[in-house]
């Protein structure tokens, strides 16, 4: 079946988004086609503003509408604790918990020599510079528990510990509501190592 060129162009562009296959892209394109003009205009405007109004915070490299993000600019946040994350999406995930009141540093990725990502490719120098001008007492490493995340954590800990700054890592183990019998051995092992007193 021949698909009309404008619809095919929309499907092609939508399928370039992460996690969106051709079928989902087709459903989204058809949904937009069926939507009223105001809804489509709002979507287009929101996407344009996403590109034109957002930038990276000069201090932590989180997403921001101005030179400094709302988290760095909030005097109620604990300026002595920095949570190091891989991407801005991780800041959103931590913030949703309402359990953290410090500030952040977004690396922009993790070390991955096979993919050509080395320390110079990340915001590691910028993190180290922050220790010279900010009263940092603790750095929390909140990176994914995969090979690249672990390597990056070890690398950062090696750089930061000699400065006399406490380096911690977020706990790992079984998720809330998870089933012990369905967890893999590594996860159960981590949960046993990271157990806490009641």
N, C-alpha and C positions, 0 to 999 in steps of 0.2 A: 504494500500500500504506500502510495506517495503522500508524504506529510507536507502541508503547506510550509513554504520557506520560513516565514516569521515564527511559526510554531517550532520548527526544527531548530532554528537559531536559538530560541529560548531554551529548549531542551538541552542543546549542546552546552550552553553557558551554565545552566543550573547543574548539569552533571559534573562540572569541574569542581564543584564544592565538595569538601571532604564528607564522606559518608553518604553521598547522594549518587545513586546509580541511575541508569537510563530510565527505568520504570518510575522511580520516585520523581525524577526530573520531569518526566512527562506528566505525572499527576499534578505536580506543582504548577507547571506551565498551563495546563488546562484549567486549574483552579484560578490562576491569575486572569486567564482569558474570560472566565465566567464572572469574575468579580466586577463590581461597578467601578467607574472611572475614578471616583474619589479614593477608594481603597487602593487602587493601583498607583495613583499619584502619591499617596501617603507612603507606600512601600518604596517607590523610586526616590522620594525626598529623604526618607530615613537612610537608604543606602548611600545617597550622595553625601549626606551629613556625616555619616560614619567615616567616609574618606576625607572630608574637608575639615571637620571640626575636631577630630581626635588626633592626638599626638602622644609622644612618650614623655613621661615625667622626667625632668632633668636630673632628679635625685635618685629615684628608684627604678625607672624605666617601666612603670605601670602605665596603663592607658590614662590619658588625662585630657581635659578640655583646655587647660592652660599650661604654663611652664612647669607648675608643680601640681601633683594630683591631690585630691581631697584627703587622702589618707596621710600623706606627708605633711599637708598643711593643717592637719587637725591637732591643736595643742593638747587635746585630751588623750592622744595616743602615746604609748610608752616609747619614747625615742631611744631608749637604751637597749631595746630588743629588736633585732632584724630577722625576719623570716625570709630565707632565700628560697625562691621558687624558680621553676623552669620558664613558664610562660604567664602572661597576664590572666589567662583563663584559670590558672591555679590560685591567683589572688582572689578571684571571684569565689572559687570553691571554698577556700579557707574562711573568707568573710561570711559566707552563708551559715557557718557554724555558730557565729556570734560568741566564740570561745577565745578569740585572740584579739589583743588590744595593742599590739606593737605596730611596727612599720615593716615594709617589705623591701626586697631587692629582687628584680626579675632578671635572670641571667640571659634569657633569649635562647635557651636550648641547654643541652648537656654535652659533655665531652664525648666524642665519637670519632676516634681516629680513622676508622674505616670509611666514614662518610665525609672526612675532611674537616671535622669540627674540632678545633684545638682551643687551648685557653685564650688565644688572641681573638678567636671568633665570638667569644662570649663576653659578657659585661663583668668579668672577674677583676680587671684592673680598676674599674670604677667602684666595685665593692671594696677593694683594698684601700682606695683613696678615702672612702667614707670613714674608715677607722681613724684616719688622721684628724678629721675635723668634727666628728660626732662622738658623743659619750657612750659608745656601744659597750654593753656588759655581756650580752649573750647573742649568739647567732644560732638560729634554729634552721637546720637544713631540712626542707620539706620537698625533697625530690622523689621521683618515682622509684620504687624498689626494683628496678631492672639493672642490667649490667652497666649501662651508661650512667644511670642515676647514682649507682653505688660508686662507680669510678670517680664521678664528679664530687660526691660527698667526701671521699677519701682525699682527693686533691685539695679541696677547700679546707678541710680540717687540718691538713699538713701546713697550709699557708697561714691559717688564722690562729691556731693554738699557741705558737711561739709569741704572739702579741699579748698573751695573757687574757684573752677573751674566751669566755665559756662557749664551747661548741656542743650543741645538742642535735638530736635527730628525732623526727616525729616517730612515735611508736608504730610498730607494724604487727599484724596478727589477724585474728578472725574478725570479720565485720559484724556489726550489730545485726542480729537476726539471722546470722549465718548458721549453717549446719556443720557440725564437726565432722560427720562422716563423709561430707562432700568436699572438704578442704584438702588441698594437697599437702604433702609432707613438709615442704619448706615453710608454708604458712603456719601450720600447726607448731613446727619447731620454733619459729619466730615468736609465736604467741606464748609458748612456754618460757622462752628466754626473757620476754618483756612483761612477764606477769607482775601484778602489783598486789600489795597488801590490802585487805578489807578492814 
